[in-house]
Amino acid sequence: MRVIWAGVASWARWASWTVVALGLWLIVSPWVLGYQAHRAVMWNGLGAGVAVALLSYLAATRGRGPGAPSARA
């Protein structure tokens, strides 16, 4: 059973860092894709990107979230 949990923890850590990268993409996408002139869409991307990147970074570095050893106790 511990081997399965170790695999889940490893996957959760990998997934959290992937979501951090996606959050960063949301932050820079208005300029990369050229829609920064549409202010509402730009601010939506920035706000969502900051929230996603920050929360996933915290989950990845603090060991919380699915698969963390403290989450299954």
Secondary structure, 3 states (H helix, E strand, C coil): CHHHHHHHHHHHHHHHHHHHHHHHHHHHHHHHHCCCCCHHHHHHHHHHHHHHHHHHHHHHHHCCCCCCHHHCC
